[in-house]
Amino acid sequence: MAKKTKQPTPIFGDPDQGTLDQYDNVLLRAKRGALMADAHLGYVMPIGGVMAYRNHVSPVGVGFDIGCGNMAVKLDRKAHSFDVSAALNVIQHRINFGVGGQNPDGPQDHELFEAPEWDAIPNHVRGDLKQKAREQLGTVGSGNHYVDIFQDEDSYIWIGVHFGSRGFGYKTAQGFMNLSQDKEWNDNFEQKEVLLDLDTPLGQDYFAAMNLAGRYAYAGREWVCYTLADAFESVVIEEVHNNHNFAWKEEHDGEELVVVRKGATPAFPGQRGFVGGSMGDISVILEGVDSKASRQALYSTIHGAGRLMSRTQAKGNYHGRDLSQSAIKPDMIYNRLQKMGVELRGGGLDEAPQVYRQLENVLQNHKDTVRIVHRLHPLGVVMDGPEYFNPAKG
């Protein structure tokens, strides 16, 4: 813990002043908080922030990608018998990446589409939102969302994925942020913190819809992992799965609190999580431990390595092919990945390894709160990106 703010709250790592200021501002309205070592600026609440409230929830704290999270599965296959290039071809053909993608082969009859929580969505938008959710279930999206192939210390192959609740989660977040500001569901909205009382109808509806979006995100990641395991003619022998943009009702120091983790992984004693580094770095399976530091952190840990520069800084005007203003050049990515032995499909300049911290260094700040169970070396990465070719899109 390198810094303290004016609040008696744990700060892990060395966040920049802008992130600290944003965190302090949100903490003024919370009962407790913590800031993880991968923290950086977000919308209102910093990514890597954890806030605990008494019977209230913050939709802007949970964020737009409700239920964004990581899942990793270990296969009954070892690296010596696994063709990484062929596996990446399968991922590109079976999984849809990008904004607004659809998945006609997805589980559109999933039981979650009959869940009573749909009643929390206003009737006049429910039908369209449910249809969008059906069409996108099992799609990965863009940005830092990915499907990776890893090898662990015993040479077993792992599949790792990172994405959330897609357009369904975004529209749900936008709608409830509007309702919390006395606006209509589809109005333009202002990103500001409004705390919803869970004893009110609006608070109850948001919490129900948020939980539905979290289940939706889980279902999508499970579909991707198990679809690929089957395509690789493999059996899943271990799985690790967590949301990291979500709110949970939890007990801390004898009090029930609503804990919002925005870009933070729950890490209760014995609970495992999958934390990804950059495309050119290790990832880990970690496990929470019981300690004074972990209790202060509200049993939370990092969700990734954390960005060192913004997307705009990294890529400049890449879509227009003017690279003169970009901090990252294409050869920087491929030189790093070649040294690491990683095969990349897709990915933009804004997802280069150089724009992220080194995961081992970030983890050192949390050594008293978690233990590392597996270190996963990347073999292949598939992401959306300017050069990404998706056969499903033609």
C-alpha positions as CSV (number, residue, x, y, z in Angstrom):
1,M,0.0,0.0,0.0
2,A,1.8,3.0,-1.3
3,K,-0.6,5.9,-0.6
4,K,-3.3,7.1,1.7
5,T,-6.0,9.6,0.9
6,K,-7.9,11.7,3.4
7,Q,-10.2,8.7,4.1
8,P,-8.9,5.8,6.2
9,T,-9.2,3.4,3.3
10,P,-6.7,1.0,1.6
11,I,-5.0,2.1,-1.6
12,F,-3.0,-0.7,-3.3
13,G,-0.2,0.2,-5.7
14,D,0.6,3.7,-6.9
15,P,-2.4,5.2,-8.7
16,D,-2.1,8.6,-10.5
17,Q,-3.6,11.7,-8.9
18,G,-6.6,11.8,-11.2
19,T,-7.6,8.3,-10.2
20,L,-7.2,9.1,-6.5
21,D,-9.3,12.3,-6.9
22,Q,-12.0,10.3,-8.6
23,Y,-11.9,7.6,-5.9
24,D,-12.0,10.2,-3.1
25,N,-15.0,11.9,-4.6
26,V,-17.1,8.6,-4.8
27,L,-15.9,7.5,-1.3
28,L,-17.6,10.6,0.2
29,R,-21.0,8.9,-0.4
30,A,-20.0,5.3,0.6
31,K,-19.6,3.5,3.9
32,R,-16.2,2.0,2.9
33,G,-14.0,1.6,-0.1
34,A,-10.8,0.2,-1.5
35,L,-8.7,0.9,-4.6
36,M,-6.9,-2.0,-6.4
37,A,-3.4,-1.8,-7.8
38,D,-4.6,-1.9,-11.4
39,A,-6.8,1.2,-10.9
40,H,-7.2,3.9,-13.5
41,L,-9.8,6.5,-14.5
42,G,-13.3,5.4,-15.3
43,Y,-16.7,7.0,-15.7
44,V,-17.4,8.6,-12.3
45,M,-15.9,5.7,-10.4
46,P,-12.4,4.5,-11.2
47,I,-11.8,1.2,-12.8
48,G,-10.4,-1.0,-9.9
49,G,-12.6,0.8,-7.4
50,V,-14.5,-1.0,-4.7
51,M,-17.3,0.8,-2.8
52,A,-19.6,-0.5,0.0
53,Y,-23.0,1.1,0.7
54,R,-25.7,0.6,3.3
55,N,-28.7,-0.8,1.4
56,H,-28.0,1.4,-1.6
57,V,-26.5,0.6,-5.1
58,S,-24.8,2.8,-7.6
59,P,-25.7,2.0,-11.3
60,V,-22.9,4.2,-12.6
61,G,-20.6,2.4,-10.1
62,V,-21.5,-1.0,-11.5
63,G,-21.0,0.5,-15.0
64,F,-22.3,0.0,-18.5
65,D,-20.9,-3.5,-19.0
66,I,-22.8,-5.1,-16.2
67,G,-21.4,-8.5,-15.3
68,C,-18.2,-8.1,-17.3
69,G,-15.9,-10.8,-16.1
70,N,-13.4,-13.5,-16.7
71,M,-13.8,-17.3,-17.2
72,A,-11.0,-19.8,-17.6
73,V,-11.3,-23.6,-18.2
74,K,-8.6,-26.2,-18.0
75,L,-8.7,-28.9,-20.7
76,D,-7.6,-32.5,-20.6
77,R,-5.1,-31.6,-23.3
78,K,-1.4,-30.8,-23.1
79,A,0.5,-28.4,-25.3
80,H,2.6,-30.9,-27.1
81,S,-0.6,-32.4,-28.7
82,F,-2.4,-29.1,-29.3
83,D,-2.3,-27.1,-32.6
84,V,-2.6,-23.5,-31.6
85,S,-2.9,-22.1,-35.1
86,A,-5.7,-24.6,-35.9
87,A,-7.4,-23.7,-32.6
88,L,-7.3,-19.9,-33.4
89,N,-8.9,-20.7,-36.8
90,V,-11.7,-22.5,-35.0
91,I,-12.2,-19.5,-32.6
92,Q,-12.4,-17.1,-35.5
93,H,-15.0,-19.2,-37.3
94,R,-17.1,-20.2,-34.3
95,I,-17.1,-17.0,-32.1
96,N,-18.3,-13.6,-33.1
97,F,-16.3,-10.6,-32.1
98,G,-17.0,-6.9,-32.5
99,V,-19.6,-4.2,-31.8
100,G,-23.2,-5.3,-32.4
101,G,-22.3,-8.9,-33.4
102,Q,-24.9,-11.7,-33.4
103,N,-24.6,-15.4,-32.6
104,P,-27.2,-17.4,-34.6
105,D,-25.8,-20.6,-33.2
106,G,-26.1,-19.4,-29.6
107,P,-28.4,-20.8,-26.8
108,Q,-31.4,-18.6,-27.7
109,D,-33.6,-20.9,-25.7
110,H,-31.6,-20.5,-22.5
111,E,-33.6,-20.7,-19.3
112,L,-32.6,-17.1,-18.3
113,F,-35.0,-15.7,-21.0
114,E,-37.9,-17.0,-18.9
115,A,-36.5,-15.6,-15.6
116,P,-39.0,-13.5,-13.6
117,E,-36.4,-10.7,-13.4
118,W,-37.4,-9.6,-16.9
119,D,-40.4,-7.9,-15.2
120,A,-37.9,-5.4,-13.8
121,I,-37.4,-4.0,-17.3
122,P,-40.1,-1.5,-18.4
123,N,-42.7,-3.2,-20.6
124,H,-42.3,-0.9,-23.5
125,V,-38.6,-1.8,-24.1
126,R,-38.6,-5.4,-22.7
127,G,-39.4,-7.2,-26.0
128,D,-36.7,-5.5,-28.0
129,L,-34.2,-5.8,-25.3
130,K,-34.8,-9.5,-24.9
131,Q,-34.5,-10.0,-28.6
132,K,-31.2,-8.2,-28.6
133,A,-30.0,-10.4,-25.7
134,R,-31.0,-13.6,-27.6
135,E,-29.2,-12.5,-30.7
136,Q,-26.0,-11.6,-28.9
137,L,-25.6,-14.3,-26.3
138,G,-22.2,-15.8,-26.7
139,T,-20.6,-12.9,-28.6
140,V,-17.5,-11.4,-27.3
141,G,-17.5,-7.7,-28.4
142,S,-14.6,-5.3,-28.9
143,G,-12.0,-3.3,-26.9
144,N,-10.1,-5.4,-24.4
145,H,-12.4,-8.4,-24.7
146,Y,-10.8,-11.6,-25.9
147,V,-10.6,-15.4,-26.2
148,D,-7.1,-16.7,-25.3
149,I,-5.3,-20.0,-25.3
150,F,-2.9,-20.6,-22.5
151,Q,-0.4,-23.2,-21.2
152,D,0.0,-23.7,-17.5
153,E,3.1,-24.8,-15.5
154,D,2.2,-28.5,-16.2
155,S,1.7,-27.9,-19.9
156,Y,-2.1,-28.2,-19.7
157,I,-4.1,-26.1,-22.1
158,W,-6.5,-23.5,-20.8
159,I,-9.1,-21.3,-22.6
160,G,-9.6,-17.9,-21.1
161,V,-12.3,-15.4,-22.0
162,H,-13.1,-11.8,-21.0
163,F,-16.4,-10.1,-21.8
164,G,-19.7,-9.1,-20.3
165,S,-23.4,-8.6,-20.9
166,R,-23.1,-7.0,-24.3
167,G,-25.8,-4.7,-25.7
168,F,-28.3,-6.0,-23.1
169,G,-26.2,-4.9,-20.2
170,Y,-25.4,-1.5,-21.8
171,K,-29.0,-0.7,-22.5
172,T,-30.0,-1.8,-19.0
173,A,-27.4,0.4,-17.4
174,Q,-28.3,3.4,-19.6
175,G,-32.0,2.9,-18.9
176,F,-31.7,2.8,-15.2
177,M,-29.3,5.7,-15.1
178,N,-32.0,7.7,-16.9
179,L,-34.7,6.5,-14.6
180,S,-32.6,7.4,-11.6
181,Q,-32.4,11.0,-12.9
182,D,-36.2,11.2,-13.6
183,K,-35.7,10.8,-17.3
184,E,-37.2,8.4,-19.8
185,W,-35.5,5.0,-20.5
186,N,-34.1,6.0,-23.9
187,D,-33.2,9.6,-23.2
188,N,-29.7,11.0,-23.5
189,F,-28.2,10.6,-20.1
190,E,-25.6,12.2,-17.9
191,Q,-23.0,10.0,-16.2
192,K,-23.4,10.9,-12.6
193,E,-23.8,9.0,-9.4
194,V,-27.3,8.5,-8.1
195,L,-27.6,6.0,-5.2
196,L,-30.7,3.8,-5.4
197,D,-32.3,2.7,-2.2
198,L,-33.0,-1.0,-2.3
199,D,-36.2,-0.5,-0.3
200,T,-37.7,1.5,-3.2
201,P,-39.3,0.0,-6.3
202,L,-36.6,1.6,-8.6
203,G,-33.8,0.2,-6.5
204,Q,-35.4,-3.2,-6.4
205,D,-35.9,-3.2,-10.1
206,Y,-32.3,-2.1,-10.9
207,F,-30.9,-4.8,-8.6
208,A,-33.1,-7.5,-10.2
209,A,-32.1,-6.4,-13.7
210,M,-28.4,-6.1,-12.8
211,N,-28.5,-9.7,-11.5
212,L,-30.2,-10.8,-14.7
213,A,-27.5,-9.1,-16.7
214,G,-24.9,-10.9,-14.5
215,R,-26.4,-14.2,-15.2
216,Y,-26.5,-13.4,-18.9
217,A,-22.8,-12.6,-18.9
218,Y,-22.1,-15.9,-17.2
219,A,-24.1,-17.8,-19.7
220,G,-22.3,-16.2,-22.6
221,R,-18.9,-17.0,-21.3
222,E,-19.9,-20.5,-20.5
223,W,-21.2,-21.0,-24.0
224,V,-17.9,-19.8,-25.5
225,C,-15.7,-21.9,-23.3
226,Y,-17.7,-25.1,-23.6
227,T,-18.4,-24.7,-27.3
228,L,-14.6,-24.3,-27.9
229,A,-13.7,-27.2,-25.6
230,D,-16.1,-29.4,-27.6
231,A,-14.7,-28.1,-30.9
232,F,-11.2,-29.0,-29.7
233,E,-12.4,-32.5,-28.8
234,S,-11.4,-31.8,-25.2
235,V,-13.0,-32.2,-21.8
236,V,-13.1,-29.4,-19.2
237,I,-11.5,-30.6,-16.0
238,E,-11.4,-27.3,-14.1
239,E,-13.1,-24.0,-14.4
240,V,-12.8,-20.6,-12.7
241,H,-15.4,-17.9,-13.2
242,N,-16.1,-14.4,-11.8
243,N,-17.9,-11.1,-12.6
244,H,-15.9,-8.0,-11.9
245,N,-18.4,-5.2,-12.8
246,F,-21.2,-6.0,-10.3
247,A,-22.7,-5.4,-6.9
248,W,-23.2,-8.0,-4.2
249,K,-24.9,-8.1,-0.8
250,E,-22.2,-9.2,1.6
251,E,-21.5,-9.2,5.3
252,H,-18.3,-7.4,6.4
253,D,-17.4,-6.9,10.1
254,G,-20.9,-8.1,11.1
255,E,-22.8,-5.6,8.8
256,E,-24.6,-6.3,5.6
257,L,-23.3,-4.0,2.9
258,V,-23.9,-3.7,-0.9
259,V,-20.4,-4.0,-2.3
260,V,-19.9,-2.5,-5.8
261,R,-16.8,-3.8,-7.6
262,K,-16.0,-1.9,-10.8
263,G,-13.1,-3.7,-12.5
264,A,-12.3,-5.6,-9.3
265,T,-12.4,-9.4,-8.7
266,P,-14.1,-10.9,-5.6
267,A,-11.5,-12.8,-3.6
268,F,-12.9,-14.3,-0.4
269,P,-10.7,-16.9,1.4
270,G,-10.5,-19.9,-0.8
271,Q,-12.4,-18.2,-3.7
272,R,-10.5,-18.5,-7.0
273,G,-10.4,-16.0,-9.8
274,F,-8.9,-15.7,-13.3
275,V,-7.0,-12.5,-13.9
276,G,-5.7,-11.7,-17.3
277,G,-2.6,-9.7,-18.2
278,S,-2.0,-8.1,-21.6
279,M,-1.8,-10.1,-24.8
280,G,2.0,-10.3,-24.3
281,D,2.0,-11.1,-20.6
282,I,1.1,-14.0,-18.3
283,S,-2.3,-14.4,-16.7
284,V,-3.0,-16.1,-13.4
285,I,-5.5,-18.2,-11.5
286,L,-5.4,-16.8,-8.0
287,E,-7.2,-17.5,-4.7
288,G,-8.2,-15.2,-1.9
289,V,-6.7,-15.6,1.6
290,D,-7.8,-14.3,5.0
291,S,-5.7,-11.5,6.3
292,K,-6.0,-8.0,7.7
293,A,-5.2,-6.6,4.2
294,S,-7.8,-8.7,2.5
295,R,-10.5,-7.7,5.0
296,Q,-9.6,-4.0,4.5
297,A,-9.9,-4.6,0.7
298,L,-13.4,-6.0,1.2
299,Y,-12.1,-9.3,-0.1
300,S,-11.3,-7.9,-3.5
301,T,-8.4,-8.0,-5.9
302,I,-7.4,-6.8,-9.3
303,H,-9.2,-7.8,-12.5
304,G,-6.2,-7.2,-14.9
305,A,-2.9,-5.5,-15.2
306,G,-4.3,-2.0,-15.6
307,R,-3.7,0.6,-18.4
308,L,-0.7,2.9,-18.5
309,M,-2.1,5.1,-21.3
310,S,-5.5,5.8,-22.9
311,R,-6.7,4.3,-26.1
312,T,-6.4,7.6,-27.9
313,Q,-2.8,8.0,-26.8
314,A,-2.0,4.5,-27.9
315,K,-3.6,4.4,-31.3
316,G,-3.8,8.0,-32.5
317,N,-5.8,8.2,-35.7
318,Y,-5.2,4.5,-36.5
319,H,-8.5,4.0,-38.4
320,G,-7.5,6.8,-40.7
321,R,-4.0,5.2,-41.0
322,D,-2.3,8.3,-39.7
323,L,0.1,6.7,-37.2
324,S,2.2,9.8,-36.7
325,Q,0.4,10.7,-33.4
326,S,0.2,7.2,-32.0
327,A,2.4,6.2,-29.1
328,I,2.3,2.5,-30.3
329,K,3.3,1.2,-33.7
330,P,2.3,-2.1,-35.2
331,D,5.8,-3.5,-35.2
332,M,6.0,-2.9,-31.4
333,I,3.2,-5.3,-30.9
334,Y,4.4,-8.1,-33.2
335,N,8.0,-7.9,-32.0
336,R,6.9,-8.3,-28.4
337,L,4.5,-11.2,-29.2
338,Q,7.1,-12.9,-31.4
339,K,9.5,-13.0,-28.4
340,M,6.8,-14.4,-26.2
341,G,5.8,-17.0,-28.8
342,V,2.2,-15.7,-29.0
343,E,0.1,-15.9,-32.1
344,L,-2.3,-12.9,-32.5
345,R,-5.5,-12.7,-34.5
346,G,-7.0,-9.1,-34.4
347,G,-6.2,-6.6,-31.7
348,G,-5.6,-2.9,-32.2
349,L,-2.8,-0.6,-31.2
350,D,-4.8,0.3,-28.1
351,E,-4.5,-3.2,-26.8
352,A,-0.7,-3.5,-27.3
353,P,1.2,-5.1,-24.4
354,Q,3.0,-1.7,-24.0
355,V,-0.1,0.1,-22.9
356,Y,-0.6,-2.2,-19.8
357,R,1.3,-2.6,-16.6
358,Q,3.2,-5.9,-16.0
359,L,0.9,-8.2,-14.2
360,E,3.6,-9.7,-11.9
361,N,4.4,-6.2,-10.6
362,V,0.7,-5.4,-10.0
363,L,0.2,-8.7,-8.2
364,Q,3.1,-7.8,-5.8
365,N,0.9,-5.1,-4.3
366,H,-1.7,-7.8,-3.4
367,K,0.6,-10.5,-2.1
368,D,-1.0,-10.3,1.4
369,T,-4.5,-10.8,0.0
370,V,-4.2,-13.6,-2.6
371,R,-2.0,-16.5,-3.5
372,I,-1.2,-17.6,-7.1
373,V,-2.5,-21.0,-7.9
374,H,-1.5,-21.2,-11.6
375,R,0.6,-19.0,-13.9
376,L,-0.7,-19.2,-17.5
377,H,1.5,-18.4,-20.5
378,P,-0.3,-17.1,-23.5
379,L,0.0,-19.2,-26.7
380,G,-2.7,-17.5,-28.9
381,V,-5.0,-14.5,-28.6
382,V,-8.1,-13.6,-30.6
383,M,-9.7,-10.1,-30.3
384,D,-11.7,-7.7,-32.4
385,G,-9.5,-5.0,-34.0
386,P,-8.8,-3.0,-37.1
387,E,-7.2,-5.9,-38.9
388,Y,-9.5,-8.5,-37.6
389,F,-11.2,-10.8,-40.2
390,N,-14.4,-12.4,-39.0
391,P,-15.7,-15.0,-41.4
392,A,-19.1,-14.7,-39.7
393,K,-19.4,-11.1,-41.0
394,G,-18.3,-12.0,-44.6
